Amino acid sequence: MKILHVFRHPPDGVTRQLVEILSREREATEFPLHITTVDYDHLLHLILTHDQVVSWW
């Protein structure tokens, strides 16, 4: 199972721990939205190719 984590802001320590717990025994990918240039086409591709998507707002 593949899981995608989308971050609006850089993750803090608590968020990192939660990401680790949710990602156990899964193929995990992280996508930062807090960078200056966001490739939304790539984000859409990731969303469509992963089984689960978690938005960290």
C-alpha positions as CSV (number, residue, x, y, z in Angstrom):
1,M,0.0,0.0,0.0
2,K,1.2,3.5,-0.9
3,I,0.6,6.6,1.2
4,L,1.2,10.2,0.2
5,H,1.8,12.9,2.8
6,V,1.1,16.5,1.6
7,F,2.6,19.2,3.8
8,R,1.4,22.8,3.7
9,H,4.1,23.9,6.2
10,P,7.3,22.2,7.3
11,P,6.4,19.4,9.7
12,D,7.2,19.8,13.4
13,G,8.3,17.0,15.7
14,V,4.8,15.8,16.6
15,T,3.8,15.8,12.9
16,R,6.9,13.8,12.0
17,Q,6.0,11.2,14.7
18,L,2.5,10.9,13.3
19,V,3.8,10.5,9.8
20,E,6.2,7.7,10.9
21,I,3.3,5.9,12.6
22,L,1.0,6.2,9.6
23,S,3.8,5.1,7.2
24,R,4.7,1.9,9.0
25,E,4.8,-1.1,6.6
26,R,3.8,1.2,3.7
27,E,5.6,2.9,0.8
28,A,5.5,6.5,1.8
29,T,6.0,9.6,-0.3
30,E,6.1,13.2,0.9
31,F,5.1,16.3,-1.1
32,P,5.8,19.8,0.3
33,L,3.5,22.6,-0.7
34,H,5.5,25.2,1.3
35,I,8.2,25.4,-1.4
36,T,8.2,28.4,-3.7
37,T,7.3,26.6,-6.9
38,V,4.8,23.7,-6.7
39,D,4.5,21.3,-9.6
40,Y,0.7,20.6,-9.4
41,D,0.8,18.2,-12.3
42,H,3.2,16.0,-10.4
43,L,1.0,16.4,-7.2
44,L,-2.0,15.2,-9.2
45,H,-0.1,12.2,-10.5
46,L,1.0,11.3,-7.0
47,I,-2.6,11.6,-5.7
48,L,-3.9,9.3,-8.4
49,T,-1.1,6.7,-8.0
50,H,-1.3,6.4,-4.2
51,D,-3.8,4.4,-2.2
52,Q,-4.1,6.9,0.6
53,V,-3.5,10.7,0.8
54,V,-3.0,12.6,4.1
55,S,-3.0,16.4,4.0
56,W,-1.1,18.0,6.9
57,W,-2.6,21.5,7.1
